[in-house]
């Protein structure tokens, strides 16, 4: 087919046009070879949930433009970097809300900004940046909050050089500061995100529950109201056939398809997705924000399918631990996060699987499960300010079983919790794009959602537990960076204690003959 097309091109067009067409064909071949072809299944959709699919686009890689958002990340056969740029360029990562004192309608989100490149007038440099504007007063906003946010955004965005920066983390309009293994990041636009569901995010510094209120679809913001999923493009729906063969190393498979949507209030301008058990199955998948055993199996398979290895974080927040909506969902965003792209101490770029404070923590005690069948699962309690149980394996089946058991125990204690999941290669010499990866799952066991002492107005979610703190005001940001121990104090304040007790319970429940356990100290 390619030869016939070239013959037609040669007979009808100039030589330069022929070369351009050949290059275009090569781009298609390379694109399909690396990312695969993502086929979507036609399926019955609930009448209240009509979706449109976001096609991939090659125009972002044309010779007339370049995007400074160079991080590539995806899941299975889906290139999520490319799809995020499609969403932003088509104006989908935008939301509208109403703020008070005085009352005003505000639009906020992510948009592409064209930057001048003084080194090359033939190319346009594109960046994804946050914005906020007052509807009706776009050019001259009157609301103090909008003025404050815009002043900060303008200062940060003007600091980006028009020339290519030497360091990747300097290419983003983000204010952050690293203190030891932790980082604080200022994110003013997130203050405008939708309010939490009833029973979510309402507590102060007092202990909180991990069990959500009874699920009620009429109060589910994902299926009702102005932020419902039906109003967002469906980025894709992942089933077993969309995942690489290597992710089925232990013959496990997804128990349901998982839909991918963008988050209307992204925590990262490079991309922030929601992973949701397909909403087309109302009977089984319209349910509250609490992990089931099937969810634990699926999340391991999804995490192992991240490509390139280590390029994205998948995470879960329970009620009382950062969750705001009562519909089962996970989050996914690029890794490393912007504040951890560059290692200040080592003077080099970080990789995505060991850049976090928690990924540098040492185990205090470890047990090994399933060691008789060659698919070991290592379960450890870490030396870390918040109680953290780490599980690691290449076997998604065994790892899913172990995670489900740990989550069951935590839920029995009614302890708020977060789960952060990363994959990594067996060793640094392996091919990240094709191998079956090791999955690391970090289970953070907590007592409360907020610290009563440090930034008490801010809910701490999985990002904070991993070591990256999001702040919604200059005052909060300064509070976290003015004291070298502030971020560690937040983690200690929200930790489940005594942690020795829950670790002993986890060990006794896992050290069962059917798990083929082995104790390591």
N, C-alpha and C positions, 0 to 999 in steps of 0.2 A: 504493500500500500504506500509505503514511504517513497519507493522508487517511482511508482506511477505518479505520485503527487509531484515529485521533483521534475519529472519529464514535462508535466503540464505547466508547472511554474516556469521551466526553462524556455518553453515555446511561447509563453504568453507575456512574460515580464522581463524586466531588465535583470542583469546579473546581480546587482545590489539587492533587488527585491527578492531574488531567489535565495541569497545568503540569509536575509532576514527571516524568511520562512523556515529555512533549515534550522536556524538557531531557535526559533519558536518551537519547532517539533522536538528538538533536543530538550528544551525546558520541560515540555510535557512528559517526555520519557523519564527524565531525571526525577521530576516531581512525583510521578506515579510509582517509580521504582522505590523511592525512599519512604514516602508516606502511605503508599497503597491507595486503593480506590475505596472510598467509603460509600457503601451501598446502603440505602435506607429502605426499610420495609414498609409497605403500605399497610396500615393497621387501622382498626376501628377506634375512633377517638370519641371520648365523651362529648355530647352535644355542647357542653359549656366550655370545652377546651379545644379550640381550633388553632392549629399551629402553621407557621410557615418555616421552611428550611433556609438556612443561610448558606449560600454556595461559597465555595472557596474562590479566591481571586488571585491571579498572577500579576495583576497590574501594579501591585505594590513593589514588585521586583523589576520593574522596567528600568531602562537606562536613564529615564528622565527624573527619577526620584529615588531616594534611599531613606529607610526608616532607621532611626537611631535605637529603636527598641529591638536590639539584636538577639535577645534571649529567645531560643527556640524551645518549645515544650509542647507535649502532646500526650495523648493516651490512646493506646491501641493504634488504629490506623488514622486517627484524627489529629491534624496539626492545629492545636489550639491557639498558637501564636497568630497564625494566618486568619483564623476565624474571629479572633478578637479584633484584629484590624478591620475586618469586614464589618463587624458590628459597630465599631466606633465611626468609621467613615460613612456608614449609612445612617448615623444618628440614632442608634438604638440604645446606647449606654447613656440615657438621659432620663431624668425623672422630674416631676413637678410636686411641690409641696407648699403648704401655707405656714408661715411663721407669724409670731405675734409680737406685740410691743414695739412698734405698731404692726397691725396685720398687713401682710404682704404675700403675694404669690411669687414663688421662687422656682427657677429651673436650675438644675445642677447635673453634673455628670462628667464624662470624659469626651474630649474631642481632639481631632488631629490639628496640629499647629504647624504651619510651614515656616521653616527657619532658613534664613539666607546663609549661603555657604560662599564666603569670599574667595575661597580657594578654587572653586569650580562653579562658574556661572551656568553651566549646562545642566547641573543637577539640583534638585530641590530636596532638602532634608526635612523629613516629617517626624514629628514627635507626638505621642499621646499625652495629653495634659488635662488636669482637672480644671473645671470652670464652674462658676455660679453667676447667675444674673437675675435681676429683679424684673419680672414680667411687667411690661409697660414702661419701665425705666431702665432699659438695657444699657444705654450709654451713660446715664447718670443715676445710679442707684441711690435711693434715699435711706434705705433701712440700715441701721448701724451695723448689724451682724453681717450683711452682705458687703458693706464697705470694708469691714475689718477683714473678712475672708479674702476679698479681692486685693486688698493692699498686700497681704502676706503672699498670695499667689503671684502677684505681679513682681514682688521682690525676688521670689524664688525662681520664677520663670525667666526673668531678665538676667539672672546669674549664669544661665547656660550659655556657654561660648558658641558662637556661630561656627567655629572650627571644631574638628573632631577632638574630643577630650582624650587625654592619655589614659584616664581611668574611667571604667565603665560606669561606676556609681555616680560620677559627676555629670552624667548625661541626662539626669532626671531632676525635675523641679520638686525635690523633696528635702525637707529640713529634718535632719536626724543627728544623733550623737551616740557614739559607742562608749560604754564605760565597762571595761573588762570584757566579759563574754556577752554582755547584754547591750541592747540598743533601744533608744527611745526615738519615736518618729512622730512628727506633727502632721495630723490629717484633719484639717478644718472642715472639708466638704462632708466628711462622714457624720458630722453633727446634724446634718439635714436628713439623714436616713429615716425610713418609716418607723413609726412607734412600734414597740414590742407587742406581741399578743397578750391577751389577758393572762395574768399569772406569771409572766416572763419579765425579767429585768426590773422588778419593782422594789427589790430588797435593798437595804443599805449594807452595813458591814456585819449584819447578824447572820447566823447560819441559815442555809437554804436547802431545799429539797432537790432531788434529781428527777422526781416524777412530775410530768406535766399534768395539767388539768385534763379531764376526759376530752377526747377529740370530738370536735363539733365542726363539720364541714361548712356550716353557715358562718362560722367565725374564722375560717382558715383563709389567711390573706393570699395564699398561693392559688386558691381556686375561687375566691370571691374578692370584690373590691377593685380599687384602681391599680393595685400592684399585682394582680393575678397573672399567672403564667400564660394564660391565653392571649394576653396583650404583648407578650415578648416572643421574638423568634426562637424556635427550637433549634439550638445549635447542632444537635445530633442526638441519636439514641443508641447507646452502646449495648450490643448483645455479644454472645460468645463468638460469633463469626467475625466481629470487628477487632478481636484481641489477637495478638501475635501467638503462634503456637507455643512459644517458650513460656507464656504465662500460664499454661495448663500443665506445668511440670508434674504436678501430683494428681492429675486427672480430675481436678475440681473445675466446676463451671458455675457461671452466674445463675442465681436462682430467679432472677428477673432482669429484664432490660432496665438500663439506667438512662434517664433523660438528662441532657445538659443544657442549662440556661445561664445567661449572664446574671450577675448580681447587680441590682439597680443602684447599690451604693458600694462600689468596689473598694477593697482595701489596698489594691495595687493597680496603678494606672496601666500596667502591662497586661493585666488580665485578672479576673476574679469570677469564677464559675460556681454554680450550684449543681451538685449531682443529686438527682432525685429518682427513687424507684418509679418507673414509668407511670405517669399520671393517667394513662389510658386504662389502667387496671384499677378502677375505683375500689372494688371490693377488698383487695389485698394491700393496696399501696396508699390509699388515703388514710393516714394514721398519724398519731402524735410523734413528737420528737423524742423517741427513746429507741435505742439500738436493740434489735433482735438478734438471735443466733444466725439467722440467714443473712442479715445485714453484715455481721462480722465476717462471714465467709466471703460475701461479695466484695467488701472493701479491701480485703487482702488481694483478690484477683485484680481489682481495678488498680491498686497501688503497684503491683508487680508489672502492670502493663504500661506504666509511665515511660515515655521515650522522649529524648534521651534519658538514660537512667539518672535519677537524682534531680531532674529538671523541674519537678513540681511537688508541692505538698498537698496531700489530701487530709482533711481533718473534720472532726465532729465536736460540737459543743452540746452538752446536755442543758436542760433547764437548770438555772442556778449556777451555770458556768459559762455564760456568754451567749447562749442561744436566745433568739428574740422571736422566732416564729414556730408555732406548734404544728409543723408538718415535717415528717422525717426528711432530712436533707444533710448532705455533706458539703464541704467547701473545697475548692481547688484553686490554687494560685501558684505563680512561678516561684522556684527556689534556685538560688538563694533569694531572700527578699532584698529589696534595694539597700537597706542599711548594712547588710552583711555581704554585699557583692565583693567587697575588697577587704582583705585582712590587714588591718593597720600594723599589726605586730610583725607579720611575716612579709609584708610589702608585696603581696601577690593576690590574685583572684581566688576566691573561695569556690569549692564545689558545693553542690546542693544538698548533700547528705550528711555532712559533718560540720556545717558552718554555725549551727545553733548552739546556744549555751548548754541545752540539755544533751545534745549529741556529743559534747565533750565531757559529760559527767561519767565518773567511774562507777562500776557496780560494787555494791557492798556484799551482796550474796547472790548466788545464781543456782538455779536448778535446770536440768536439761531433760526434756520430754521426748518420747518417741525415738530414743537413741538406738533402739534395736532394729528399726527398719531403715536407718540411713537418712531419715528426714528429720534431723534434730530440730527442736524448738528450744531456744535458750530464753529463760525467763529470769529477769534480774530486778532487784530493787536498787535504785541508783542513789548515789551520794549527791543530793540536789536539794535546794531549799524547799520545794514543794514535793510532797510524796509522789513518786513516779515509778511505775512498773514498766520495764522495757521487755518486749518480746521480739525475737529475731529468728528468721528461717527463710529457706528458699521454697519450702512446701506450703502453698497457700491453703491446702486442706488442713494440715496439722496446726498451722498458725491460726486459722479461723476458729478451730475447735478451742485452742488455748485462749484466744482473745475473748470468745464468747463466755468461757468459764470465768475469766477474770472480771469481765463486765457484769456478769450475773452476781458475783460476790459484792462488787461495788454498789450495784443497784439494791441489793439486799440491805446494805448499810445505809441506804438513802443518801449516799454521798454524791454531790455534784461532781462531774468528771468531764474531761476532755480527752480526745484521742488524736494524736498527730502521727501521720504515716508517711514514710519516705522509702524509696528503694535505692539500692546501691549495687555496684558490681561486686563480684566475688573478689576481684583484685583490680588494681588500677590498669593492668595491661590488657584487660578483656574489652571486647567490642561492645560499647554501651548500647548500640542500636539493635543488637540481635540477641544478646544473651538473656537467659532467665535470671532475674535479679534477686538479691536478698532483700527482704522487706523488714524494716524496723518499725515497730509500733510502740509509741509512747503513751501510756495511760496515766493521766494526771488525776490523782484522787484528792478531792477538796472538801472543805467544810463550808465555804461561803463564796459569793460571787465577787465581792469587793473587799479591798483592804479598808479597815476602819480608820487607818492612820495616814496612808499615802494615797493621794488622788482618790478620795472616797466617792467622788461623783462618777468614777469611770468603772464600767464593768470589765472584768478581766476574762478574756477568752483564750482559745488555744494558742494564738500568736504570742500572747503574753507568757503563757506557760512554757512555750518553746524558748522564750527569751527576747522577743521583739515586742516592745510596748507601744501601742497606738494611743496618742493623746489627741483630744479634741479642742484644746485651747493652748495659747502661749503659756498661761499660768501653770497648767498641768505639765506641759513639757519642761518648764523651768524647775518645777518641783521634783521631777524625776532625775534631772541631770545635775541639780545643785548638791545632791548628796550621793556619794559613791555607793552607798548601801541601799538607796531608796528602792530600786527595782527588785533587789534580793529580798528586801523587807516585805514588799507586796506578795511575793511568792510564799514567804513564810507565814504571812497573815492568813492566806486562803488555804493553807495545806490541811489535809486530814491528819489528825493526831489522836492517839499515838499511832504512828505509821507502822511500828513493829507489830502491833496487833493485827492489822489487816494483811501484812506480809505473811505472818504466821498462818492466818486463815487461808490465804492463797496457796501457800506451800502445802498445807495439809489436804486441801481439796484437789490439788493437781498431782500430789505424790500418791497416785493410785496405780494399781497394777496395769490398768488398761492404757495408761499414758506412758508406761515404760520409763519411769523417771530415773534420773541420776543426779545426786546432790553434788554441787561444786561450791567451795568456799573461796 
